[in-house]
């Protein structure tokens, strides 16, 4: 088993997806996900991309994100509005509820712990 895994989506076919229709607020956001590594205990790392649109999000997992390209707005229910763009890093913790709006196709690296 390899002990060093480069987070790179060359040679990995992306999974295609979209938010559940009942969560979509505007647009027709589409997702591509390159899950590059996973480990015991529900840990995943890879790259995710979304096209413009706005949808409701609800996190039961912990996620670290690093924006590689694009611009988005993440708004917490009853709380702050966060503008994110290339170079920004942040975490979303279990219990986060709100919306994700992609203004310009956004690509991020992620590490998720279920």
Biopython code that builds the backbone (N, CA, C, O; Angstrom):
import numpy as np
from Bio.PDB.StructureBuilder import StructureBuilder

atoms = [
    (1, "UNK", "N", (0.841, -1.171, 0.000)),
    (1, "UNK", "CA", (0.000, 0.000, 0.000)),
    (1, "UNK", "C", (0.894, 1.245, 0.000)),
    (1, "UNK", "O", (1.898, 1.304, 0.710)),
    (2, "UNK", "N", (0.516, 2.223, -0.798)),
    (2, "UNK", "CA", (1.267, 3.473, -0.851)),
    (2, "UNK", "C", (1.068, 4.269, 0.435)),
    (2, "UNK", "O", (-0.015, 4.277, 1.020)),
    (3, "UNK", "N", (2.123, 4.930, 0.854)),
    (3, "UNK", "CA", (2.048, 5.784, 2.029)),
    (3, "UNK", "C", (2.078, 7.264, 1.660)),
    (3, "UNK", "O", (1.877, 8.124, 2.517)),
    (4, "UNK", "N", (2.330, 7.561, 0.381)),
    (4, "UNK", "CA", (2.315, 8.934, -0.132)),
    (4, "UNK", "C", (1.348, 8.964, -1.302)),
    (4, "UNK", "O", (1.543, 8.255, -2.289)),
    (5, "UNK", "N", (0.311, 9.775, -1.199)),
    (5, "UNK", "CA", (-0.705, 9.878, -2.249)),
    (5, "UNK", "C", (-0.747, 11.321, -2.720)),
    (5, "UNK", "O", (-1.085, 12.221, -1.952)),
    (6, "UNK", "N", (-0.407, 11.538, -3.971)),
    (6, "UNK", "CA", (-0.485, 12.881, -4.547)),
    (6, "UNK", "C", (-1.940, 13.179, -4.895)),
    (6, "UNK", "O", (-2.603, 12.368, -5.541)),
    (7, "UNK", "N", (-2.432, 14.328, -4.473)),
    (7, "UNK", "CA", (-3.809, 14.722, -4.783)),
    (7, "UNK", "C", (-3.796, 15.318, -6.186)),
    (7, "UNK", "O", (-3.478, 16.491, -6.383)),
    (8, "UNK", "N", (-4.149, 14.483, -7.147)),
    (8, "UNK", "CA", (-4.077, 14.826, -8.555)),
    (8, "UNK", "C", (-5.153, 14.020, -9.266)),
    (8, "UNK", "O", (-5.271, 12.816, -9.041)),
    (9, "UNK", "N", (-5.928, 14.655, -10.109)),
    (9, "UNK", "CA", (-7.025, 13.934, -10.729)),
    (9, "UNK", "C", (-6.698, 13.372, -12.111)),
    (9, "UNK", "O", (-7.593, 12.876, -12.795)),
    (10, "UNK", "N", (-5.429, 13.438, -12.538)),
    (10, "UNK", "CA", (-5.046, 12.805, -13.799)),
    (10, "UNK", "C", (-5.295, 11.305, -13.702)),
    (10, "UNK", "O", (-4.855, 10.656, -12.753)),
    (11, "UNK", "N", (-5.992, 10.768, -14.674)),
    (11, "UNK", "CA", (-6.257, 9.339, -14.704)),
    (11, "UNK", "C", (-7.436, 8.895, -13.866)),
    (11, "UNK", "O", (-7.756, 7.707, -13.847)),
    (12, "UNK", "N", (-8.092, 9.808, -13.172)),
    (12, "UNK", "CA", (-9.272, 9.463, -12.368)),
    (12, "UNK", "C", (-10.495, 10.038, -13.065)),
    (12, "UNK", "O", (-10.558, 11.237, -13.335)),
    (13, "UNK", "N", (-11.462, 9.185, -13.353)),
    (13, "UNK", "CA", (-12.712, 9.668, -13.931)),
    (13, "UNK", "C", (-13.531, 10.348, -12.842)),
    (13, "UNK", "O", (-13.721, 9.777, -11.768)),
    (14, "UNK", "N", (-14.014, 11.551, -13.099)),
    (14, "UNK", "CA", (-14.790, 12.236, -12.062)),
    (14, "UNK", "C", (-16.167, 11.612, -11.879)),
    (14, "UNK", "O", (-16.743, 11.044, -12.807)),
    (15, "UNK", "N", (-16.672, 11.731, -10.671)),
    (15, "UNK", "CA", (-18.073, 11.415, -10.406)),
    (15, "UNK", "C", (-18.861, 12.672, -10.748)),
    (15, "UNK", "O", (-18.453, 13.778, -10.394)),
    (16, "UNK", "N", (-19.979, 12.508, -11.428)),
    (16, "UNK", "CA", (-20.822, 13.646, -11.788)),
    (16, "UNK", "C", (-22.017, 13.673, -10.847)),
    (16, "UNK", "O", (-22.558, 12.627, -10.489)),
    (17, "UNK", "N", (-22.426, 14.867, -10.449)),
    (17, "UNK", "CA", (-23.550, 14.989, -9.547)),
    (17, "UNK", "C", (-24.129, 16.385, -9.572)),
    (17, "UNK", "O", (-23.730, 17.239, -10.363)),
    (18, "UNK", "N", (-25.071, 16.588, -8.690)),
    (18, "UNK", "CA", (-25.755, 17.868, -8.554)),
    (18, "UNK", "C", (-26.454, 17.863, -7.200)),
    (18, "UNK", "O", (-26.674, 16.798, -6.623)),
    (19, "UNK", "N", (-26.804, 19.033, -6.689)),
    (19, "UNK", "CA", (-27.591, 19.042, -5.452)),
    (19, "UNK", "C", (-28.951, 18.391, -5.697)),
    (19, "UNK", "O", (-29.448, 18.385, -6.823)),
    (20, "UNK", "N", (-29.542, 17.850, -4.653)),
    (20, "UNK", "CA", (-30.902, 17.316, -4.779)),
    (20, "UNK", "C", (-31.807, 18.437, -5.271)),
    (20, "UNK", "O", (-31.674, 19.575, -4.821)),
    (21, "UNK", "N", (-32.723, 18.138, -6.187)),
    (21, "UNK", "CA", (-33.578, 19.186, -6.764)),
    (21, "UNK", "C", (-34.277, 20.063, -5.719)),
    (21, "UNK", "O", (-34.442, 21.263, -5.934)),
    (22, "UNK", "N", (-34.686, 19.478, -4.597)),
    (22, "UNK", "CA", (-35.390, 20.263, -3.573)),
    (22, "UNK", "C", (-34.461, 21.235, -2.837)),
    (22, "UNK", "O", (-34.938, 22.104, -2.107)),
    (23, "UNK", "N", (-33.155, 21.103, -3.016)),
    (23, "UNK", "CA", (-32.201, 22.008, -2.379)),
    (23, "UNK", "C", (-31.794, 23.175, -3.279)),
    (23, "UNK", "O", (-31.252, 24.173, -2.803)),
    (24, "UNK", "N", (-32.057, 23.044, -4.584)),
    (24, "UNK", "CA", (-31.638, 24.082, -5.535)),
    (24, "UNK", "C", (-32.508, 25.321, -5.368)),
    (24, "UNK", "O", (-33.736, 25.240, -5.352)),
    (25, "UNK", "N", (-31.844, 26.474, -5.244)),
    (25, "UNK", "CA", (-32.525, 27.759, -5.115)),
    (25, "UNK", "C", (-32.527, 28.488, -6.453)),
    (25, "UNK", "O", (-33.527, 29.098, -6.832)),
    (26, "UNK", "N", (-31.398, 28.422, -7.171)),
    (26, "UNK", "CA", (-31.318, 29.071, -8.485)),
    (26, "UNK", "C", (-30.266, 28.397, -9.353)),
    (26, "UNK", "O", (-29.342, 27.757, -8.851)),
    (27, "UNK", "N", (-30.421, 28.551, -10.657)),
    (27, "UNK", "CA", (-29.477, 27.998, -11.605)),
    (27, "UNK", "C", (-29.604, 26.494, -11.751)),
    (27, "UNK", "O", (-30.583, 25.888, -11.315)),
    (28, "UNK", "N", (-28.597, 25.906, -12.371)),
    (28, "UNK", "CA", (-28.545, 24.459, -12.593)),
    (28, "UNK", "C", (-27.139, 23.976, -12.239)),
    (28, "UNK", "O", (-26.403, 23.519, -13.113)),
    (29, "UNK", "N", (-26.760, 24.075, -10.953)),
    (29, "UNK", "CA", (-25.395, 23.710, -10.574)),
    (29, "UNK", "C", (-25.113, 22.229, -10.825)),
    (29, "UNK", "O", (-25.933, 21.361, -10.525)),
    (30, "UNK", "N", (-23.935, 21.968, -11.379)),
    (30, "UNK", "CA", (-23.480, 20.611, -11.652)),
    (30, "UNK", "C", (-22.137, 20.417, -10.973)),
    (30, "UNK", "O", (-21.317, 21.334, -10.921)),
    (31, "UNK", "N", (-21.915, 19.203, -10.448)),
    (31, "UNK", "CA", (-20.690, 18.896, -9.720)),
    (31, "UNK", "C", (-19.851, 17.874, -10.472)),
    (31, "UNK", "O", (-20.370, 17.011, -11.180)),
    (32, "UNK", "N", (-18.545, 17.997, -10.299)),
    (32, "UNK", "CA", (-17.604, 16.941, -10.665)),
    (32, "UNK", "C", (-16.706, 16.745, -9.449)),
    (32, "UNK", "O", (-16.212, 17.709, -8.865)),
    (33, "UNK", "N", (-16.501, 15.474, -9.076)),
    (33, "UNK", "CA", (-15.698, 15.142, -7.909)),
    (33, "UNK", "C", (-14.663, 14.090, -8.281)),
    (33, "UNK", "O", (-14.989, 13.047, -8.849)),
    (34, "UNK", "N", (-13.416, 14.385, -7.950)),
    (34, "UNK", "CA", (-12.333, 13.432, -8.114)),
    (34, "UNK", "C", (-11.908, 13.018, -6.709)),
    (34, "UNK", "O", (-11.129, 13.726, -6.070)),
    (35, "UNK", "N", (-12.407, 11.884, -6.216)),
    (35, "UNK", "CA", (-12.033, 11.401, -4.894)),
    (35, "UNK", "C", (-10.690, 10.694, -5.039)),
    (35, "UNK", "O", (-10.624, 9.579, -5.557)),
    (36, "UNK", "N", (-9.627, 11.337, -4.585)),
    (36, "UNK", "CA", (-8.259, 10.866, -4.834)),
    (36, "UNK", "C", (-7.742, 9.902, -3.780)),
    (36, "UNK", "O", (-6.841, 9.113, -4.062)),
    (37, "UNK", "N", (-8.292, 9.947, -2.571)),
    (37, "UNK", "CA", (-7.815, 9.054, -1.515)),
    (37, "UNK", "C", (-8.893, 8.929, -0.448)),
    (37, "UNK", "O", (-9.694, 9.840, -0.239)),
    (38, "UNK", "N", (-8.894, 7.785, 0.219)),
    (38, "UNK", "CA", (-9.764, 7.594, 1.369)),
    (38, "UNK", "C", (-9.061, 6.689, 2.361)),
    (38, "UNK", "O", (-8.234, 5.856, 1.988)),
    (39, "UNK", "N", (-9.404, 6.863, 3.635)),
    (39, "UNK", "CA", (-8.775, 6.093, 4.698)),
    (39, "UNK", "C", (-9.848, 5.592, 5.659)),
    (39, "UNK", "O", (-10.971, 6.093, 5.691)),
    (40, "UNK", "N", (-9.461, 4.588, 6.437)),
    (40, "UNK", "CA", (-10.381, 4.055, 7.438)),
    (40, "UNK", "C", (-10.870, 5.173, 8.347)),
    (40, "UNK", "O", (-10.153, 6.138, 8.613)),
    (41, "UNK", "N", (-12.076, 5.028, 8.805)),
    (41, "UNK", "CA", (-12.645, 6.026, 9.696)),
    (41, "UNK", "C", (-13.416, 7.104, 8.966)),
    (41, "UNK", "O", (-13.801, 8.105, 9.571)),
    (42, "UNK", "N", (-13.655, 6.918, 7.646)),
    (42, "UNK", "CA", (-14.456, 7.881, 6.896)),
    (42, "UNK", "C", (-13.720, 9.164, 6.568)),
    (42, "UNK", "O", (-14.273, 10.254, 6.708)),
    (43, "UNK", "N", (-12.461, 9.039, 6.126)),
    (43, "UNK", "CA", (-11.674, 10.213, 5.735)),
    (43, "UNK", "C", (-11.477, 10.175, 4.227)),
    (43, "UNK", "O", (-11.081, 9.151, 3.672)),
    (44, "UNK", "N", (-11.755, 11.300, 3.564)),
    (44, "UNK", "CA", (-11.666, 11.390, 2.108)),
    (44, "UNK", "C", (-10.913, 12.658, 1.719)),
    (44, "UNK", "O", (-10.996, 13.679, 2.402)),
    (45, "UNK", "N", (-10.173, 12.576, 0.607)),
    (45, "UNK", "CA", (-9.462, 13.742, 0.089)),
    (45, "UNK", "C", (-9.581, 13.743, -1.426)),
    (45, "UNK", "O", (-9.546, 12.691, -2.064)),
    (46, "UNK", "N", (-9.721, 14.925, -1.989)),
    (46, "UNK", "CA", (-9.820, 15.020, -3.434)),
    (46, "UNK", "C", (-10.093, 16.434, -3.897)),
    (46, "UNK", "O", (-9.788, 17.415, -3.218)),
    (47, "UNK", "N", (-10.681, 16.500, -5.082)),
    (47, "UNK", "CA", (-10.978, 17.773, -5.729)),
    (47, "UNK", "C", (-12.443, 17.764, -6.144)),
    (47, "UNK", "O", (-12.954, 16.765, -6.650)),
    (48, "UNK", "N", (-13.107, 18.891, -5.920)),
    (48, "UNK", "CA", (-14.537, 19.054, -6.244)),
    (48, "UNK", "C", (-14.686, 20.327, -7.048)),
    (48, "UNK", "O", (-13.988, 21.313, -6.811)),
    (49, "UNK", "N", (-15.599, 20.297, -7.999)),
    (49, "UNK", "CA", (-15.865, 21.467, -8.838)),
    (49, "UNK", "C", (-17.371, 21.623, -9.000)),
    (49, "UNK", "O", (-18.094, 20.635, -9.131)),
    (50, "UNK", "N", (-17.841, 22.866, -8.991)),
    (50, "UNK", "CA", (-19.262, 23.155, -9.169)),
    (50, "UNK", "C", (-19.434, 24.313, -10.142)),
    (50, "UNK", "O", (-18.661, 25.271, -10.134)),
    (51, "UNK", "N", (-20.459, 24.209, -10.977)),
    (51, "UNK", "CA", (-20.813, 25.278, -11.914)),
    (51, "UNK", "C", (-21.790, 26.229, -11.231)),
    (51, "UNK", "O", (-22.346, 25.894, -10.185)),
    (52, "UNK", "N", (-22.009, 27.412, -11.808)),
    (52, "UNK", "CA", (-22.852, 28.424, -11.157)),
    (52, "UNK", "C", (-24.259, 27.951, -10.791)),
    (52, "UNK", "O", (-24.896, 27.175, -11.504)),
    (53, "UNK", "N", (-24.702, 28.454, -9.657)),
    (53, "UNK", "CA", (-26.022, 28.173, -9.121)),
    (53, "UNK", "C", (-25.982, 28.352, -7.619)),
    (53, "UNK", "O", (-24.929, 28.635, -7.047)),
    (54, "UNK", "N", (-27.132, 28.186, -6.978)),
    (54, "UNK", "CA", (-27.240, 28.350, -5.523)),
    (54, "UNK", "C", (-28.101, 27.230, -4.969)),
    (54, "UNK", "O", (-29.144, 26.901, -5.533)),
    (55, "UNK", "N", (-27.659, 26.637, -3.852)),
    (55, "UNK", "CA", (-28.406, 25.540, -3.241)),
    (55, "UNK", "C", (-28.180, 25.549, -1.736)),
    (55, "UNK", "O", (-27.233, 26.155, -1.234)),
    (56, "UNK", "N", (-29.066, 24.869, -1.035)),
    (56, "UNK", "CA", (-28.980, 24.733, 0.421)),
    (56, "UNK", "C", (-27.965, 23.658, 0.760)),
    (56, "UNK", "O", (-27.885, 22.634, 0.082)),
    (57, "UNK", "N", (-27.177, 23.896, 1.826)),
    (57, "UNK", "CA", (-26.215, 22.910, 2.297)),
    (57, "UNK", "C", (-26.471, 22.606, 3.769)),
    (57, "UNK", "O", (-26.922, 23.462, 4.530)),
    (58, "UNK", "N", (-26.172, 21.369, 4.151)),
    (58, "UNK", "CA", (-26.304, 20.924, 5.535)),
    (58, "UNK", "C", (-25.175, 19.931, 5.786)),
    (58, "UNK", "O", (-25.135, 18.861, 5.181)),
    (59, "UNK", "N", (-24.255, 20.293, 6.685)),
    (59, "UNK", "CA", (-23.080, 19.467, 6.943)),
    (59, "UNK", "C", (-23.253, 18.629, 8.199)),
    (59, "UNK", "O", (-23.525, 19.155, 9.278)),
    (60, "UNK", "N", (-23.093, 17.320, 8.046)),
    (60, "UNK", "CA", (-23.026, 16.407, 9.185)),
    (60, "UNK", "C", (-21.583, 15.973, 9.400)),
    (60, "UNK", "O", (-21.255, 15.366, 10.420)),
    (61, "UNK", "N", (-20.723, 16.286, 8.437)),
    (61, "UNK", "CA", (-19.316, 15.927, 8.472)),
    (61, "UNK", "C", (-18.461, 17.169, 8.699)),
    (61, "UNK", "O", (-18.953, 18.294, 8.618)),
    (62, "UNK", "N", (-17.182, 16.957, 8.984)),
    (62, "UNK", "CA", (-16.188, 18.027, 9.090)),
    (62, "UNK", "C", (-15.458, 18.081, 7.763)),
    (62, "UNK", "O", (-15.079, 17.041, 7.225)),
    (63, "UNK", "N", (-15.252, 19.287, 7.220)),
    (63, "UNK", "CA", (-14.568, 19.403, 5.938)),
    (63, "UNK", "C", (-13.608, 20.587, 5.921)),
    (63, "UNK", "O", (-13.959, 21.704, 6.301)),
    (64, "UNK", "N", (-12.379, 20.308, 5.465)),
    (64, "UNK", "CA", (-11.397, 21.342, 5.178)),
    (64, "UNK", "C", (-11.452, 21.601, 3.679)),
    (64, "UNK", "O", (-11.473, 20.658, 2.888)),
    (65, "UNK", "N", (-11.475, 22.877, 3.280)),
    (65, "UNK", "CA", (-11.536, 23.260, 1.868)),
    (65, "UNK", "C", (-10.436, 24.259, 1.552)),
    (65, "UNK", "O", (-10.111, 25.127, 2.362)),
    (66, "UNK", "N", (-9.872, 24.121, 0.365)),
    (66, "UNK", "CA", (-8.933, 25.103, -0.166)),
    (66, "UNK", "C", (-9.393, 25.421, -1.580)),
    (66, "UNK", "O", (-9.386, 24.543, -2.442)),
    (67, "UNK", "N", (-9.791, 26.661, -1.832)),
    (67, "UNK", "CA", (-10.320, 27.057, -3.138)),
    (67, "UNK", "C", (-9.167, 27.213, -4.123)),
    (67, "UNK", "O", (-8.229, 27.976, -3.888)),
    (68, "UNK", "N", (-9.251, 26.482, -5.221)),
    (68, "UNK", "CA", (-8.227, 26.523, -6.266)),
    (68, "UNK", "C", (-8.551, 27.553, -7.338)),
    (68, "UNK", "O", (-7.656, 28.214, -7.865)),
    (69, "UNK", "N", (-9.848, 27.688, -7.660)),
    (69, "UNK", "CA", (-10.259, 28.651, -8.679)),
    (69, "UNK", "C", (-11.737, 28.973, -8.503)),
    (69, "UNK", "O", (-12.482, 28.223, -7.872)),
    (70, "UNK", "N", (-12.146, 30.104, -9.076)),
    (70, "UNK", "CA", (-13.546, 30.503, -9.031)),
    (70, "UNK", "C", (-13.889, 31.378, -7.841)),
    (70, "UNK", "O", (-13.033, 31.748, -7.038)),
    (71, "UNK", "N", (-15.191, 31.699, -7.757)),
    (71, "UNK", "CA", (-15.702, 32.539, -6.674)),
    (71, "UNK", "C", (-17.051, 32.002, -6.227)),
    (71, "UNK", "O", (-17.897, 31.643, -7.046)),
    (72, "UNK", "N", (-17.237, 31.953, -4.913)),
    (72, "UNK", "CA", (-18.496, 31.484, -4.334)),
    (72, "UNK", "C", (-18.846, 32.323, -3.118)),
    (72, "UNK", "O", (-18.005, 33.035, -2.569)),
    (73, "UNK", "N", (-20.110, 32.225, -2.707)),
    (73, "UNK", "CA", (-20.582, 32.847, -1.469)),
    (73, "UNK", "C", (-21.210, 31.744, -0.630)),
    (73, "UNK", "O", (-22.120, 31.048, -1.080)),
    (74, "UNK", "N", (-20.717, 31.592, 0.591)),
    (74, "UNK", "CA", (-21.268, 30.620, 1.532)),
    (74, "UNK", "C", (-21.920, 31.416, 2.648)),
    (74, "UNK", "O", (-21.270, 32.222, 3.314)),
    (75, "UNK", "N", (-23.218, 31.182, 2.846)),
    (75, "UNK", "CA", (-23.984, 31.947, 3.830)),
    (75, "UNK", "C", (-24.539, 31.003, 4.884)),
    (75, "UNK", "O", (-25.236, 30.039, 4.565)),
    (76, "UNK", "N", (-24.224, 31.290, 6.142)),
    (76, "UNK", "CA", (-24.727, 30.484, 7.245)),
    (76, "UNK", "C", (-26.131, 30.949, 7.612)),
    (76, "UNK", "O", (-26.387, 32.150, 7.695)),
    (77, "UNK", "N", (-27.040, 30.001, 7.831)),
    (77, "UNK", "CA", (-28.396, 30.360, 8.235)),
    (77, "UNK", "C", (-28.336, 31.300, 9.439)),
    (77, "UNK", "O", (-27.733, 30.970, 10.461)),
    (78, "UNK", "N", (-28.961, 32.467, 9.314)),
    (78, "UNK", "CA", (-29.019, 33.430, 10.397)),
    (78, "UNK", "C", (-27.673, 34.006, 10.786)),
    (78, "UNK", "O", (-27.521, 34.566, 11.872)),
    (79, "UNK", "N", (-26.691, 33.868, 9.895)),
    (79, "UNK", "CA", (-25.363, 34.315, 10.289)),
    (79, "UNK", "C", (-24.601, 35.021, 9.193)),
    (79, "UNK", "O", (-25.164, 35.757, 8.382)),
    (80, "UNK", "N", (-23.324, 34.781, 9.191)),
    (80, "UNK", "CA", (-22.403, 35.500, 8.327)),
    (80, "UNK", "C", (-22.450, 35.060, 6.874)),
    (80, "UNK", "O", (-22.848, 33.944, 6.543)),
    (81, "UNK", "N", (-22.028, 35.984, 6.023)),
    (81, "UNK", "CA", (-21.867, 35.738, 4.589)),
    (81, "UNK", "C", (-20.362, 35.683, 4.331)),
    (81, "UNK", "O", (-19.626, 36.592, 4.716)),
    (82, "UNK", "N", (-19.912, 34.610, 3.676)),
    (82, "UNK", "CA", (-18.482, 34.416, 3.431)),
    (82, "UNK", "C", (-18.231, 34.360, 1.929)),
    (82, "UNK", "O", (-18.729, 33.466, 1.246)),
    (83, "UNK", "N", (-17.460, 35.313, 1.418)),
    (83, "UNK", "CA", (-17.052, 35.321, 0.014)),
    (83, "UNK", "C", (-15.734, 34.553, -0.059)),
    (83, "UNK", "O", (-14.777, 34.901, 0.634)),
    (84, "UNK", "N", (-15.676, 33.516, -0.889)),
    (84, "UNK", "CA", (-14.459, 32.717, -1.015)),
    (84, "UNK", "C", (-14.001, 32.711, -2.464)),
    (84, "UNK", "O", (-14.810, 32.734, -3.392)),
    (85, "UNK", "N", (-12.678, 32.680, -2.636)),
    (85, "UNK", "CA", (-12.094, 32.678, -3.973)),
    (85, "UNK", "C", (-10.747, 31.971, -3.911)),
    (85, "UNK", "O", (-10.299, 31.550, -2.845)),
    (86, "UNK", "N", (-10.105, 31.848, -5.082)),
    (86, "UNK", "CA", (-8.827, 31.142, -5.180)),
    (86, "UNK", "C", (-7.864, 31.597, -4.094)),
    (86, "UNK", "O", (-7.656, 32.793, -3.889)),
    (87, "UNK", "N", (-7.281, 30.623, -3.401)),
    (87, "UNK", "CA", (-6.319, 30.893, -2.335)),
    (87, "UNK", "C", (-6.908, 30.825, -0.943)),
    (87, "UNK", "O", (-6.164, 30.712, 0.031)),
    (88, "UNK", "N", (-8.252, 30.893, -0.818)),
    (88, "UNK", "CA", (-8.887, 30.849, 0.501)),
    (88, "UNK", "C", (-8.972, 29.409, 1.016)),
    (88, "UNK", "O", (-9.213, 28.473, 0.254)),
    (89, "UNK", "N", (-8.769, 29.258, 2.324)),
    (89, "UNK", "CA", (-8.917, 27.968, 3.004)),
    (89, "UNK", "C", (-9.842, 28.160, 4.191)),
    (89, "UNK", "O", (-9.843, 29.218, 4.820)),
    (90, "UNK", "N", (-10.637, 27.128, 4.501)),
    (90, "UNK", "CA", (-11.578, 27.203, 5.609)),
    (90, "UNK", "C", (-12.049, 25.810, 5.973)),
    (90, "UNK", "O", (-11.824, 24.855, 5.230)),
    (91, "UNK", "N", (-12.704, 25.698, 7.117)),
    (91, "UNK", "CA", (-13.360, 24.447, 7.498)),
    (91, "UNK", "C", (-14.847, 24.706, 7.688)),
    (91, "UNK", "O", (-15.267, 25.798, 8.071)),
    (92, "UNK", "N", (-15.621, 23.679, 7.411)),
    (92, "UNK", "CA", (-17.050, 23.652, 7.707)),
    (92, "UNK", "C", (-17.239, 22.519, 8.703)),
    (92, "UNK", "O", (-16.800, 21.394, 8.467)),
    (93, "UNK", "N", (-17.894, 22.820, 9.815)),
    (93, "UNK", "CA", (-18.045, 21.838, 10.889)),
    (93, "UNK", "C", (-19.438, 21.219, 10.873)),
    (93, "UNK", "O", (-20.384, 21.791, 10.332)),
    (94, "UNK", "N", (-19.543, 20.028, 11.482)),
    (94, "UNK", "CA", (-20.865, 19.393, 11.572)),
    (94, "UNK", "C", (-21.873, 20.362, 12.193)),
    (94, "UNK", "O", (-21.586, 21.041, 13.179)),
    (95, "UNK", "N", (-23.038, 20.405, 11.596)),
    (95, "UNK", "CA", (-24.089, 21.301, 12.062)),
    (95, "UNK", "C", (-24.218, 22.570, 11.244)),
    (95, "UNK", "O", (-25.192, 23.308, 11.393)),
    (96, "UNK", "N", (-23.226, 22.839, 10.363)),
    (96, "UNK", "CA", (-23.316, 24.035, 9.525)),
    (96, "UNK", "C", (-24.511, 23.882, 8.587)),
    (96, "UNK", "O", (-24.659, 22.859, 7.919)),
    (97, "UNK", "N", (-25.358, 24.906, 8.544)),
    (97, "UNK", "CA", (-26.522, 24.936, 7.652)),
    (97, "UNK", "C", (-26.537, 26.285, 6.962)),
    (97, "UNK", "O", (-26.223, 27.307, 7.573)),
    (98, "UNK", "N", (-26.902, 26.291, 5.684)),
    (98, "UNK", "CA", (-26.959, 27.549, 4.961)),
    (98, "UNK", "C", (-27.061, 27.333, 3.471)),
    (98, "UNK", "O", (-27.721, 26.402, 3.009)),
    (99, "UNK", "N", (-26.392, 28.214, 2.707)),
    (99, "UNK", "CA", (-26.429, 28.109, 1.243)),
    (99, "UNK", "C", (-25.013, 28.231, 0.690)),
    (99, "UNK", "O", (-24.132, 28.845, 1.293)),
    (100, "UNK", "N", (-24.830, 27.627, -0.472)),
    (100, "UNK", "CA", (-23.585, 27.764, -1.247)),
    (100, "UNK", "C", (-24.013, 28.308, -2.599)),
    (100, "UNK", "O", (-24.822, 27.696, -3.298)),
    (101, "UNK", "N", (-23.468, 29.459, -2.964)),
    (101, "UNK", "CA", (-23.762, 30.065, -4.255)),
    (101, "UNK", "C", (-22.468, 30.179, -5.053)),
    (101, "UNK", "O", (-21.532, 30.862, -4.636)),
    (102, "UNK", "N", (-22.421, 29.514, -6.189)),
    (102, "UNK", "CA", (-21.258, 29.593, -7.067)),
    (102, "UNK", "C", (-21.511, 30.721, -8.065)),
    (102, "UNK", "O", (-22.442, 30.655, -8.868)),
    (103, "UNK", "N", (-20.677, 31.750, -8.004)),
    (103, "UNK", "CA", (-20.780, 32.877, -8.930)),
    (103, "UNK", "C", (-19.984, 32.599, -10.202)),
    (103, "UNK", "O", (-20.382, 32.982, -11.302)),
    (104, "UNK", "N", (-18.846, 31.921, -10.023)),
    (104, "UNK", "CA", (-17.931, 31.585, -11.115)),
    (104, "UNK", "C", (-17.465, 30.163, -10.817)),
    (104, "UNK", "O", (-17.031, 29.875, -9.702)),
    (105, "UNK", "N", (-17.550, 29.271, -11.806)),
    (105, "UNK", "CA", (-17.208, 27.864, -11.571)),
    (105, "UNK", "C", (-16.072, 27.762, -10.558)),
    (105, "UNK", "O", (-15.000, 28.342, -10.729)),
    (106, "UNK", "N", (-16.348, 27.002, -9.492)),
    (106, "UNK", "CA", (-15.442, 26.918, -8.347)),
    (106, "UNK", "C", (-14.872, 25.508, -8.228)),
    (106, "UNK", "O", (-15.592, 24.514, -8.312)),
    (107, "UNK", "N", (-13.561, 25.456, -8.030)),
    (107, "UNK", "CA", (-12.865, 24.182, -7.813)),
    (107, "UNK", "C", (-12.151, 24.272, -6.474)),
    (107, "UNK", "O", (-11.509, 25.276, -6.167)),
    (108, "UNK", "N", (-12.271, 23.208, -5.676)),
    (108, "UNK", "CA", (-11.622, 23.186, -4.366)),
    (108, "UNK", "C", (-10.965, 21.833, -4.124)),
    (108, "UNK", "O", (-11.387, 20.812, -4.666)),
    (109, "UNK", "N", (-9.919, 21.848, -3.294)),
    (109, "UNK", "CA", (-9.384, 20.632, -2.711)),
    (109, "UNK", "C", (-10.120, 20.450, -1.389)),
    (109, "UNK", "O", (-10.462, 21.426, -0.721)),
    (110, "UNK", "N", (-10.359, 19.207, -1.020)),
    (110, "UNK", "CA", (-11.082, 18.960, 0.225)),
    (110, "UNK", "C", (-10.476, 17.772, 0.982)),
    (110, "UNK", "O", (-9.865, 16.871, 0.406)),
    (111, "UNK", "N", (-10.676, 17.820, 2.290)),
    (111, "UNK", "CA", (-10.462, 16.678, 3.180)),
    (111, "UNK", "C", (-11.709, 16.603, 4.037)),
    (111, "UNK", "O", (-12.071, 17.570, 4.707)),
    (112, "UNK", "N", (-12.360, 15.461, 4.015)),
    (112, "UNK", "CA", (-13.617, 15.270, 4.752)),
    (112, "UNK", "C", (-13.419, 14.166, 5.794)),
    (112, "UNK", "O", (-12.800, 13.136, 5.528)),
    (113, "UNK", "N", (-13.960, 14.412, 6.972)),
    (113, "UNK", "CA", (-14.005, 13.373, 8.004)),
    (113, "UNK", "C", (-15.463, 13.184, 8.398)),
    (113, "UNK", "O", (-16.109, 14.103, 8.902)),
    (114, "UNK", "N", (-15.969, 11.977, 8.159)),
    (114, "UNK", "CA", (-17.369, 11.681, 8.504)),
    (114, "UNK", "C", (-17.529, 11.484, 9.989)),
    (114, "UNK", "O", (-18.635, 11.227, 10.462)),
]
sb = StructureBuilder()
sb.init_structure("model")
sb.init_model(0)
sb.init_chain("A")
sb.init_seg("    ")
for serial, (resi, resn, name, xyz) in enumerate(atoms, 1):
    if name == "N":
        sb.init_residue(resn, " ", resi, " ")
    sb.init_atom(name, np.array(xyz, "f"), 0.0, 1.0, " ", f" {name:<3s}", serial, name[0])
structure = sb.get_structure()
